[in-house]
């Protein structure tokens, strides 16, 4: 199955959601990114370390769909995301709302 780009609702605004289903084959996790105005939410397939090296505002949240990523708790973030006020106790939606301001 090919990658899909969808509009994802973030409170009163929207972001761009990108999903590549079952990257490693059937039964494996999908690669998910939600690109907001000031940074992005990403799944565990992507590297927080690399995002940090590049100076990106990135937040890692586990989930198999956009809804799950927005509902689940943050599992990691770059210092740039922390500087915006994002914390590990937030949900993906709370982080996305900050990233989309």
VMD Tcl script that draws the C-alpha trace (Angstrom):
set ca {
  {0.00 0.00 0.00}
  {1.28 3.48 -0.89}
  {1.88 6.37 1.47}
  {-1.09 8.62 2.21}
  {-1.25 12.31 3.06}
  {-4.29 13.44 5.03}
  {-5.50 16.55 6.79}
  {-5.52 15.99 10.56}
  {-7.66 18.11 12.90}
  {-5.70 19.77 15.69}
  {-8.18 21.70 17.85}
  {-9.44 24.59 15.72}
  {-6.72 24.14 13.09}
  {-5.28 21.40 10.91}
  {-1.94 19.74 10.21}
  {-0.60 17.47 7.51}
  {-0.59 13.78 8.37}
  {1.65 11.36 6.48}
  {1.33 7.60 6.90}
  {3.31 4.82 5.24}
  {1.50 1.59 6.13}
  {3.41 -1.48 7.30}
  {6.83 -0.25 6.23}
  {8.60 -3.51 7.08}
  {5.87 -5.80 5.75}
  {2.48 -7.10 6.77}
  {1.90 -7.12 10.51}
  {4.49 -4.43 11.22}
  {3.92 -0.88 12.39}
  {3.23 2.03 10.06}
  {5.46 5.09 9.78}
  {3.46 8.12 10.93}
  {4.27 11.84 10.92}
  {1.99 14.75 11.73}
  {3.57 17.95 10.44}
  {2.48 21.06 12.32}
  {3.42 24.72 11.83}
  {6.43 24.70 14.19}
  {7.47 21.06 14.26}
  {6.21 17.52 14.01}
  {4.94 14.48 15.85}
  {6.59 11.26 14.75}
  {6.46 7.56 15.43}
  {9.31 5.44 16.77}
  {10.59 4.60 13.28}
  {12.16 8.06 13.07}
  {15.19 9.24 15.04}
  {14.85 11.86 17.77}
  {18.64 12.04 17.88}
  {18.85 13.03 14.22}
  {16.00 15.53 14.61}
  {17.90 17.08 17.52}
  {21.14 17.24 15.50}
  {19.26 19.08 12.75}
  {17.69 21.52 15.23}
  {14.15 20.28 14.55}
  {11.23 20.57 16.92}
  {10.16 16.91 17.15}
  {7.94 14.90 19.47}
  {7.77 11.09 19.48}
  {4.39 9.46 20.20}
  {3.50 5.79 19.66}
  {0.39 4.78 17.76}
  {-0.85 2.93 14.72}
  {-3.09 5.73 13.42}
  {-3.33 9.51 13.56}
  {-6.04 9.22 16.24}
  {-3.83 6.99 18.40}
  {-0.81 9.29 18.02}
  {-2.93 12.24 19.13}
  {-4.45 10.32 22.08}
  {-1.28 8.67 23.41}
  {1.33 10.20 25.71}
  {4.57 11.70 24.46}
  {7.42 9.17 24.66}
  {10.28 11.50 23.73}
  {11.05 15.00 22.49}
  {13.90 17.18 21.32}
  {15.18 20.04 23.50}
  {13.69 22.40 20.91}
  {10.23 20.93 21.63}
  {10.81 21.23 25.38}
  {11.71 24.91 24.88}
  {8.20 25.45 23.49}
  {6.68 24.00 26.67}
  {6.02 20.42 25.57}
  {6.47 17.85 28.35}
  {6.45 14.03 28.48}
  {3.17 13.95 30.45}
  {1.26 15.53 27.54}
  {-0.80 13.71 24.94}
  {0.07 13.96 21.28}
  {-2.90 16.34 20.82}
  {-1.65 18.67 23.55}
  {1.81 18.70 21.98}
  {0.34 19.22 18.49}
  {-1.70 22.17 19.71}
  {1.52 23.83 20.91}
  {3.32 22.94 17.66}
  {0.49 24.34 15.57}
  {0.34 27.79 17.22}
}
mol new
graphics top color blue
foreach p $ca { graphics top sphere $p radius 0.5 }
foreach p [lrange $ca 0 end-1] q [lrange $ca 1 end] { graphics top cylinder $p $q radius 0.2 }
display resetview
